């Protein structure tokens, strides 16, 4: 019998190779396990994001209690949950959706408004007050129009005739009363001045020039308040911030405003201001020239609120909302008031070369000399020319529904479907 003698070094080499193979197998097993865990975690994160979107979509088609947090049944494992909180942010609804799966939590917040049917998106809804609509000069109405039973006709003012080849460039239907705002929106308009009464001391900001103030919509609202006039000069306000004055707010062109709300009896937006915000007043809002307000901005005068606070309700030349020449607003302009007798002034006035991309809602008198790319809802038109006042006349104004982007989300009526106007932060 022969014996094969191996050197000790060969045994060490074999042992070393065995250890390397064992380490490689262990590393491979760990890699596979890590990859599996990563895929599970990735799937959980994707599902958490999807559930957050489900929360937003759920509020668009279901009744959710206002100013309350509601749990949505996912019909799934107990470690998965979804909650939504619904409240108002100015004229829009604000919905926060919070989805959680184990240690993964995703939050989303959205501004919600009303969506018009793409098929029946209208250009004009003029309430039936037993008077025809009269068109003069280069006036143009392009799109679906709801008109009084008396219809529409061409007219003459100071020797100027109607120049169009058609009266309405689109379908016409018979109107009745103006569509009504969503009931909770109406209540919000009435109560908005009192939001600050529930604020805590640490929610108030002291502002300084040249400073930037930001606040996420996932945090508590911050307030800037004064019983006197507030002048917003060289500073930036971004996010979940409300500025409120008991008298007047003035916005300087050096001021940067993004997604904030301004509340005061009177609001003055000076020439060349650029931004994206909501202005809510009980008396009047005046925009200077070359102002650019990006979507989704909103101007609202709620005269009914001034009546409740015992302010003298006198319609004057500056009552309501005035948009001066060469200014552009992307969003909505709203004027609300109780019915007034002998009212011959314009409560909303879009001057020459002023442009609105969105919607106008006025339950009193609208003077349209500019252009609306979107929809107009009004009780009555008024035109002041050559020292005279013409009721239910449009002089050189345009309403073109087709120029409004299909993605636009705006005024929330009682019968409106809801949509996301903007994702917040």
C-alpha positions as a printed NumPy array, in Angstrom:
array([[  0.   ,   0.   ,   0.   ],
       [  1.336,   3.372,  -0.917],
       [  0.71 ,   6.484,   1.135],
       [  0.489,   9.914,  -0.504],
       [  2.109,  12.51 ,   1.632],
       [  0.724,  16.076,   1.357],
       [  2.509,  19.115,   2.546],
       [  0.92 ,  21.09 ,   5.396],
       [  0.622,  24.11 ,   3.092],
       [ -1.84 ,  22.229,   0.852],
       [ -4.178,  21.665,   3.772],
       [ -4.064,  25.33 ,   4.633],
       [ -4.854,  26.212,   1.015],
       [ -7.846,  23.862,   1.015],
       [ -9.116,  25.331,   4.267],
       [ -8.672,  28.862,   2.907],
       [-10.619,  28.011,  -0.26 ],
       [-13.404,  26.472,   1.825],
       [-13.645,  29.609,   3.972],
       [-13.727,  31.854,   0.866],
       [-16.494,  29.734,  -0.648],
       [-18.434,  29.859,   2.61 ],
       [-18.055,  33.637,   2.772],
       [-19.173,  34.009,  -0.829],
       [-22.213,  31.816,  -0.213],
       [-23.038,  33.788,   2.941],
       [-22.632,  37.081,   1.078],
       [-24.848,  35.782,  -1.733],
       [-27.539,  34.713,   0.735],
       [-27.352,  38.095,   2.503],
       [-27.558,  39.854,  -0.868],
       [-30.638,  37.867,  -1.828],
       [-32.264,  38.592,   1.541],
       [-31.37 ,  42.265,   1.368],
       [-32.736,  42.451,  -2.154],
       [-35.972,  40.798,  -1.028],
       [-36.296,  43.208,   1.906],
       [-35.541,  46.147,  -0.365],
       [-38.257,  45.024,  -2.781],
       [-40.743,  44.615,   0.07 ],
       [-39.852,  48.079,   1.423],
       [-40.033,  49.548,  -2.071],
       [-43.453,  47.969,  -2.571],
       [-44.587,  49.375,   0.795],
       [-43.386,  52.868,  -0.156],
       [-45.118,  52.684,  -3.541],
       [-48.305,  51.445,  -1.889],
       [-48.075,  54.191,   0.743],
       [-47.836,  56.834,  -1.997],
       [-50.738,  55.243,  -3.887],
       [-52.863,  55.214,  -0.73 ],
       [-52.105,  58.897,  -0.189],
       [-53.416,  59.619,  -3.681],
       [-56.46 ,  57.462,  -2.916],
       [-57.148,  59.699,   0.086],
       [-57.2  ,  62.834,  -2.082],
       [-59.365,  61.146,  -4.721],
       [-61.745,  59.872,  -2.037],
       [-62.475,  63.421,  -0.866],
       [-63.299,  64.501,  -4.426],
       [-66.289,  62.185,  -4.647],
       [-67.345,  61.624,  -1.029],
       [-68.68 ,  63.776,   1.805],
       [-65.968,  64.38 ,   4.409],
       [-66.61 ,  66.338,   7.576],
       [-65.147,  69.837,   7.512],
       [-62.303,  70.729,   9.911],
       [-62.014,  67.125,  11.041],
       [-59.758,  64.132,  10.444],
       [-61.454,  61.074,   8.948],
       [-60.093,  57.521,   8.689],
       [-60.68 ,  55.747,   5.387],
       [-61.217,  52.   ,   5.425],
       [-58.649,  50.349,   3.153],
       [-60.099,  46.864,   3.784],
       [-56.555,  45.67 ,   4.336],
       [-54.132,  44.673,   7.109],
       [-54.235,  46.573,  10.401],
       [-50.721,  47.975,   9.913],
       [-51.981,  49.996,   6.928],
       [-54.031,  53.121,   7.605],
       [-55.155,  56.221,   5.735],
       [-56.508,  59.471,   7.174],
       [-57.692,  62.681,   5.501],
       [-58.259,  66.138,   6.938],
       [-60.471,  68.639,   5.116],
       [-60.676,  72.391,   5.689],
       [-60.705,  75.606,   3.652],
       [-57.837,  77.731,   2.431],
       [-59.515,  80.949,   1.314],
       [-61.965,  80.233,  -1.488],
       [-60.55 ,  76.742,  -2.055],
       [-60.832,  73.571,  -0.031],
       [-57.606,  72.171,   1.39 ],
       [-57.233,  68.416,   1.885],
       [-54.353,  66.685,   3.694],
       [-53.98 ,  62.948,   3.088],
       [-51.747,  60.89 ,   5.43 ],
       [-50.95 ,  57.27 ,   4.562],
       [-48.978,  54.937,   6.838],
       [-47.708,  51.392,   6.295],
       [-45.5  ,  50.157,   9.152],
       [-42.683,  52.721,   9.441],
       [-43.457,  54.419,   6.128],
       [-45.52 ,  57.62 ,   6.291],
       [-46.366,  59.785,   3.276],
       [-48.318,  63.056,   3.378],
       [-49.861,  65.062,   0.551],
       [-51.83 ,  68.303,   0.604],
       [-53.936,  69.715,  -2.231],
       [-56.094,  72.717,  -3.044],
       [-59.52 ,  71.607,  -4.233],
       [-61.978,  73.533,  -6.418],
       [-64.821,  73.052,  -8.866],
       [-64.519,  71.502, -12.317],
       [-66.78 ,  72.35 , -15.237],
       [-67.784,  69.652, -17.651],
       [-65.488,  69.739, -20.672],
       [-68.512,  69.203, -22.889],
       [-70.609,  72.025, -21.376],
       [-67.897,  74.498, -20.384],
       [-69.647,  77.832, -20.728],
       [-68.617,  81.315, -21.701],
       [-71.486,  83.263, -20.106],
       [-74.276,  82.81 , -17.594],
       [-76.366,  86.001, -17.423],
       [-79.227,  85.927, -14.935],
       [-82.703,  86.476, -16.381],
       [-83.823,  89.922, -15.193],
       [-86.306,  90.422, -18.052],
       [-83.825,  92.454, -20.091],
       [-81.964,  91.448, -23.259],
       [-78.174,  91.498, -23.506],
       [-76.895,  94.257, -25.802],
       [-73.525,  94.019, -27.572],
       [-71.597,  97.063, -28.802],
       [-68.398,  97.606, -30.801],
       [-65.811,  94.77 , -30.816],
       [-67.547,  92.69 , -28.174],
       [-67.164,  88.932, -28.665],
       [-68.77 ,  86.008, -26.831],
       [-67.339,  82.675, -27.917],
       [-68.767,  79.532, -26.327],
       [-71.912,  78.271, -24.627],
       [-74.046,  81.187, -23.365],
       [-77.008,  81.134, -20.959],
       [-79.105,  84.223, -21.739],
       [-82.418,  85.787, -20.6  ],
       [-85.581,  84.908, -22.51 ],
       [-85.314,  88.289, -24.252],
       [-82.079,  87.054, -25.833],
       [-79.271,  89.156, -27.24 ],
       [-79.174,  91.994, -29.752],
       [-76.73 ,  94.501, -31.269],
       [-76.727,  98.047, -29.908],
       [-75.255, 101.524, -30.364],
       [-73.382, 103.752, -27.906],
       [-72.103, 107.199, -28.946],
       [-72.264, 106.282, -32.607],
       [-70.416, 102.968, -32.148],
       [-72.204,  99.892, -33.546],
       [-71.711,  96.187, -33.012],
       [-69.024,  94.974, -35.42 ],
       [-69.394,  91.176, -35.161],
       [-70.827,  88.891, -37.843],
       [-72.648,  86.843, -35.16 ],
       [-74.09 ,  87.761, -31.796],
       [-72.985,  84.582, -30.011],
       [-70.235,  82.379, -31.452],
       [-71.608,  79.212, -29.937],
       [-74.746,  77.602, -28.521],
       [-77.341,  79.635, -26.569],
       [-79.651,  78.434, -23.813],
       [-82.238,  80.079, -21.539],
       [-80.916,  81.228, -18.158],
       [-82.676,  81.525, -14.81 ],
       [-81.024,  82.48 , -11.508],
       [-77.273,  82.396, -11.048],
       [-75.756,  79.089,  -9.932],
       [-75.286,  78.968,  -6.16 ],
       [-71.954,  78.578,  -4.417],
       [-71.261,  75.4  ,  -2.499],
       [-73.024,  75.855,   0.874],
       [-69.85 ,  75.299,   2.927],
       [-68.017,  77.827,   0.75 ],
       [-70.642,  80.456,   1.576],
       [-70.183,  79.808,   5.289],
       [-66.413,  80.008,   4.876],
       [-66.701,  83.411,   3.172],
       [-68.752,  84.707,   6.11 ],
       [-66.47 ,  83.308,   8.812],
       [-63.045,  83.905,   7.296],
       [-62.386,  87.171,   9.174],
       [-62.773,  85.306,  12.456],
       [-60.241,  82.524,  11.762],
       [-57.602,  84.491,  13.62 ],
       [-59.625,  84.401,  16.847],
       [-58.594,  80.759,  17.348],
       [-54.871,  81.376,  16.78 ],
       [-52.304,  80.767,  19.521],
       [-49.605,  83.213,  20.534],
       [-46.785,  81.274,  18.841],
       [-48.63 ,  81.441,  15.496],
       [-48.117,  85.211,  15.094],
       [-45.206,  86.587,  13.058],
       [-43.387,  89.892,  13.415],
       [-42.198,  90.821,   9.942],
       [-39.147,  92.847,   8.891],
       [-38.072,  94.232,   5.528],
       [-35.749,  92.139,   3.345],
       [-36.672,  88.957,   5.218],
       [-38.23 ,  85.733,   3.881],
       [-40.924,  83.898,   5.822],
       [-41.925,  80.364,   4.814],
       [-44.416,  78.005,   6.399],
       [-45.41 ,  74.532,   5.231],
       [-49.06 ,  73.566,   4.833],
       [-48.335,  70.574,   7.073],
       [-47.66 ,  72.999,   9.952],
       [-50.019,  75.297,  11.88 ],
       [-50.997,  78.488,  10.042],
       [-48.902,  81.568,  10.792],
       [-50.577,  84.989,  11.098],
       [-49.514,  88.574,  10.494],
       [-52.08 ,  90.84 ,  12.123],
       [-52.647,  94.532,  12.745],
       [-55.647,  96.623,  13.725],
       [-54.168,  99.359,  11.517],
       [-52.872,  99.448,   7.948],
       [-50.375,  96.785,   6.838],
       [-47.809,  97.713,   4.192],
       [-46.142,  94.699,   2.58 ],
       [-42.872,  96.036,   1.21 ],
       [-39.532,  94.404,   0.453],
       [-40.111,  90.946,   1.927],
       [-41.224,  87.44 ,   0.942],
       [-44.17 ,  85.485,   2.351],
       [-44.48 ,  81.898,   1.161],
       [-46.928,  79.165,   2.089],
       [-49.299,  78.713,   4.987],
       [-49.5  ,  82.362,   6.086],
       [-52.505,  84.679,   6.546],
       [-52.067,  88.473,   6.59 ],
       [-54.988,  90.304,   8.194],
       [-55.673,  93.986,   8.808],
       [-58.752,  95.564,  10.341],
       [-58.427,  98.512,   7.923],
       [-56.261,  98.08 ,   4.807],
       [-53.463,  96.052,   3.2  ],
       [-51.132,  97.57 ,   0.579],
       [-48.922,  95.29 ,  -1.542],
       [-45.709,  96.811,  -2.916],
       [-44.208,  95.52 ,  -6.204],
       [-41.066,  94.477,  -4.275],
       [-43.129,  92.088,  -2.153],
       [-43.079,  88.375,  -3.038],
       [-46.306,  86.555,  -2.16 ],
       [-46.856,  82.857,  -2.89 ],
       [-49.951,  80.896,  -1.824],
       [-50.734,  83.245,   1.095],
       [-54.081,  84.862,   1.98 ],
       [-54.698,  88.591,   2.496],
       [-57.764,  89.633,   4.517],
       [-58.865,  93.243,   5.074],
       [-61.788,  95.594,   4.383],
       [-59.671,  97.254,   1.657],
       [-56.785,  95.772,  -0.325],
       [-54.593,  97.76 ,  -2.706],
       [-52.293,  95.9  ,  -5.087],
       [-49.91 ,  98.42 ,  -6.582],
       [-48.586,  98.636, -10.147],
       [-46.265,  95.83 , -11.342],
       [-46.976,  93.423,  -8.476],
       [-46.296,  89.793,  -9.398],
       [-47.292,  86.795,  -7.317],
       [-49.779,  84.078,  -6.514],
       [-52.172,  84.715,  -3.619],
       [-55.77 ,  85.188,  -2.512],
       [-57.118,  88.633,  -1.576],
       [-60.357,  88.667,   0.436],
       [-62.039,  91.962,   1.346],
       [-65.33 ,  93.24 ,   2.727],
       [-65.233,  96.604,   0.865],
       [-62.969,  96.781,  -2.154],
       [-59.909,  95.457,  -3.958],
       [-58.015,  97.638,  -6.423],
       [-55.332,  96.261,  -8.764],
       [-52.935,  98.672, -10.39 ],
       [-51.555,  98.403, -13.912],
       [-49.27 ,  95.611, -15.168],
       [-50.12 ,  93.337, -12.247],
       [-49.555,  89.614, -12.864],
       [-51.257,  87.129, -10.54 ],
       [-50.493,  83.493, -11.31 ],
       [-52.807,  80.504, -10.95 ],
       [-54.554,  79.765,  -8.674],
       [-55.03 ,  83.342,  -7.452],
       [-58.383,  84.67 ,  -6.25 ],
       [-59.947,  88.074,  -5.586],
       [-63.074,  88.049,  -3.432],
       [-65.189,  90.899,  -2.072],
       [-67.926,  89.691,   0.235],
       [-70.148,  92.718,   0.821],
       [-72.5  ,  90.562,   2.861],
       [-69.743,  90.312,   5.486],
       [-69.621,  94.116,   5.811],
       [-73.369,  94.189,   6.405],
       [-72.971,  91.738,   9.258],
       [-70.299,  93.916,  10.871],
       [-72.532,  97.023,  10.626],
       [-70.379,  98.819,   8.084],
       [-72.206, 101.414,   6.006],
       [-73.238,  99.691,   2.782],
       [-72.995, 102.424,   0.185],
       [-72.086, 101.582,  -3.405],
       [-69.518, 104.086,  -4.597],
       [-67.049, 104.343,  -7.444],
       [-64.458, 102.22 ,  -5.624],
       [-66.822,  99.629,  -4.236],
       [-66.077,  96.105,  -5.337],
       [-63.131,  94.996,  -7.487],
       [-61.25 ,  97.065, -10.065],
       [-58.668,  95.491, -12.377],
       [-56.748,  98.191, -14.187],
       [-55.204,  98.273, -17.662],
       [-52.69 ,  95.636, -18.781],
       [-53.099,  93.477, -15.688],
       [-53.471,  89.691, -15.904],
       [-55.082,  87.378, -13.378],
       [-55.016,  83.595, -13.575],
       [-57.745,  82.341, -11.286],
       [-61.059,  83.785, -10.17 ],
       [-62.733,  87.103,  -9.34 ],
       [-65.794,  86.958,  -7.087],
       [-68.168,  89.639,  -5.799],
       [-71.001,  88.767,  -3.416],
       [-73.648,  91.091,  -1.999],
       [-77.302,  91.197,  -1.053],
       [-79.631,  92.5  ,  -3.75 ],
       [-79.508,  96.304,  -4.007],
       [-82.054,  98.712,  -5.472],
       [-81.012, 101.617,  -7.696],
       [-77.536, 100.2  ,  -8.134],
       [-76.002, 101.769, -11.241],
       [-72.319, 101.276, -10.432],
       [-70.03 ,  98.431, -11.458],
       [-69.099,  96.124,  -8.598],
       [-66.502,  94.349, -10.753],
       [-64.684,  96.338, -13.431],
       [-62.211,  94.858, -15.902],
       [-60.687,  97.806, -17.713],
       [-59.26 ,  97.949, -21.222],
       [-56.496,  95.398, -21.889],
       [-57.106,  93.732, -18.532],
       [-57.162,  89.939, -18.878],
       [-58.614,  87.223, -16.682],
       [-57.779,  83.584, -17.373],
       [-60.371,  81.826, -15.256],
       [-63.812,  82.776, -13.941],
       [-65.778,  85.863, -12.902],
       [-68.726,  85.55 , -10.539],
       [-70.691,  88.716,  -9.74 ],
       [-74.191,  88.756,  -8.259],
       [-74.432,  92.511,  -8.947],
       [-73.088,  94.605, -11.874],
       [-70.089,  93.748, -14.046],
       [-68.428,  96.22 , -16.41 ],
       [-66.433,  94.246, -18.932],
       [-64.066,  96.258, -21.098],
       [-61.228,  93.732, -21.012],
       [-60.972,  90.04 , -21.898],
       [-62.004,  86.89 , -20.051],
       [-60.475,  83.633, -21.222],
       [-62.948,  81.4  , -19.44 ],
       [-66.392,  81.913, -17.912],
       [-68.502,  84.821, -16.674],
       [-71.418,  84.459, -14.228],
       [-73.194,  87.727, -13.543],
       [-76.498,  89.257, -12.5  ],
       [-76.163,  92.207, -14.875],
       [-73.736,  93.993, -17.173],
       [-73.219,  97.738, -17.095],
       [-71.419, 100.104, -19.455],
       [-70.446, 103.695, -18.672],
       [-69.73 , 105.708, -21.794],
       [-69.9  , 109.427, -22.597],
       [-71.397, 110.291, -19.222],
       [-74.255, 107.796, -19.566],
       [-74.977, 104.434, -17.962],
       [-76.216, 101.519, -20.09 ],
       [-77.665,  98.492, -18.338],
       [-77.019,  94.985, -19.639],
       [-74.636,  96.334, -22.261],
       [-71.136,  95.047, -23.027],
       [-68.949,  97.654, -24.689],
       [-65.842,  96.226, -26.355],
       [-65.413,  93.295, -23.97 ],
       [-64.585,  89.677, -24.851],
       [-65.422,  86.296, -23.332],
       [-63.674,  83.339, -24.946],
       [-64.305,  80.006, -23.231],
       [-62.045,  77.956, -25.488],
       [-58.938,  79.846, -24.327],
       [-59.255,  78.468, -20.788],
       [-56.969,  75.441, -20.245],
       [-58.863,  72.165, -19.802],
       [-56.953,  71.538, -16.546],
       [-58.404,  74.667, -14.91 ],
       [-60.078,  74.133, -11.509],
       [-61.939,  77.057,  -9.966],
       [-65.265,  78.157,  -8.496],
       [-66.975,  75.474,  -6.43 ],
       [-70.735,  75.518,  -7.059],
       [-73.342,  73.425,  -5.281],
       [-73.513,  71.   ,  -8.208],
       [-69.827,  71.049,  -9.162],
       [-67.547,  68.095,  -9.452],
       [-64.304,  68.585,  -7.56 ],
       [-60.743,  68.58 ,  -8.827],
       [-57.197,  69.354,  -7.674],
       [-56.233,  72.955,  -8.418],
       [-52.706,  72.689,  -7.005],
       [-50.469,  70.415,  -4.943],
       [-49.068,  72.215,  -1.924],
       [-45.99 ,  71.632,   0.202]])
